[in-house]
Amino acid sequence: MERQEKPKKKRIMAQAADTFDLPGEVLSNLPRLTVTGSSQVVVENHKGLMDYAEHAILVAGGRVTLKIVGDQLELRAMNAQELLITGEIFNIEFIN
């Protein structure tokens, strides 16, 4: 069985993350999620909101879009680094 090599850019990013003890998602331009039960999501390293409604919130995440689906969703806090979303969360999708 042949082993496939990671593309050079991904290898360099992984080495940089290891060298500087950084989370990989920061260097690879991906959001970091912290989910607490089914009632709270913190999204770090976001690029802003794309759509906001009581039943679905779309978050720009660099290379992916996050779709948070639920009921009575509310954006409780937002700054350049983090979003805090509360409500009854049913599903989180990553859309390329």
Summary of the structure (lengths in Angstrom):
residues: 96
radius of gyration: 15.6
end to end distance: 29.4
largest distance: 50.0
contacts: 252
relative contact order: 0.18
helix: 17%
strand: 51%
